[in-house]
């Protein structure tokens, strides 16, 4: 039964990758996540020739050559397997010693977590990936016992290397269990306001990021003052309320405190924010990952949209292929509040094959901690990891980003790292719980937006939200 279940789940993943396994810009939304989703959607493949992942049930796995040790890697996209494949190309002696066998399962409907949990319990995983939406479950929550501290893996001077690399604190916080780091991310997902230069010039007479930041913040009051100014010129401040939720949800306190639901005043204020956006017409009421959202990026929506809020991956992996004629008319500025959105944590499994531990350590050091010009993060930041693919991204190490060229054409030649390096310091990894993914959906879809549109009173919306939390999680 177990083998059949994993086979079916992985088959879904293979079909998904067959549909989006290309580097050509996607004309329509491919990710499966909704606006209230905690983490970033599965990104497009990072190589021109994606790694072929052997994941079938009845077909035999590749057999290791004599002297080779198998390393079992689990992931929800082929991003991490492709990185490992690149490491093997750059280090053929590693490939001689280890056969890395990746299993990729899509996250749709929690399929990846279901299959991963089973594999972890059976001792079939040596290391694995976890997305921000559900990483706490594996680093601090119900499945955290299956994560091995990086220090036990044999990584020496771990905290010293984290400090030297200037890894954003939220990344370490989300990967820490009872004082021990069990996982880290390679990607930096601190957020910025991504705005149209031409619209800033139309309203304020300048598109300078240092000036724009003073008109949109700090704080939401200034942001909404700017929204009124934009509206006077026929411009929507944002595409939809979900765009600012990504920043709001990262402020205040965690959803659950002492096993009771905790609606922090910062999150409660989102009722007012969404109401103002909707009732004043300061947004186009588009939902993320839907056609109207992408139309707003292209400047062909209901009204021109001034800004989106998000990290570097939103710019270089989503917008870049969907902005059409607005390409080059974008810039980024410091947001009203600090936030992060998405990211992938890499975690060694506590029950890994002891013979694989040295190989896992070597891979994780290269992916997570190596700040040299041969490390993954140097290549990832500079767009040099994969031949033929020059996509740049923000990385976990501030030192690496400080030494990299972050200029990108979509931003009119702006160096994105000037904004994203400090953005990491303002994101807070202590606010996450293992149930955030579902709670966020209930809060937005079943409460706030019903209130904003006038379908429910605030009290009715809150009651509906609390009932969903209680009925599904037993928390009140």
Secondary structure, 3 states (H helix, E strand, C coil): CHHHHHHHHHHHHHHHHHHHCCCCCCCCCCCCCCCCCCCCCCCCCCCCCCCCCCCCCCCCCCCCCCCCEEEEEEECCCHHHHHHHHHHHHCHHHHHHEEEEEEECCCHHHHHHHHHHHHHHCCCCCEEEEECCCHHHHHCCCCHHHECCCCCCCCCCHHHHHHHHCECHHHHHHCEECCEECEEECECCECEEEEEHHHHHHHHCCCCHHHHHHHHCCCHHHHHHHHHHHHHCCCEEECCHHHHHHHHCCCCCCCEECCEECCCHHHHCHHHHHHHHHHCCCECCCCCCCHHHHHHHHCCCCCCEEEEEECHHHHHHHHHHCCHHHCCCEEEECCCCCCECCCEEEEEECCCCHHHHHHHHHHHHHHHHCCCCCCHHHHHHHCCCECCECCCCCECEHHHHHCCCCECHHHCCCECHHHHHHHHHHCCHHHCCCCHHHHHHHHHHHHHHHHHCCCCCHHHHHHHHHHHHHHHHCCC
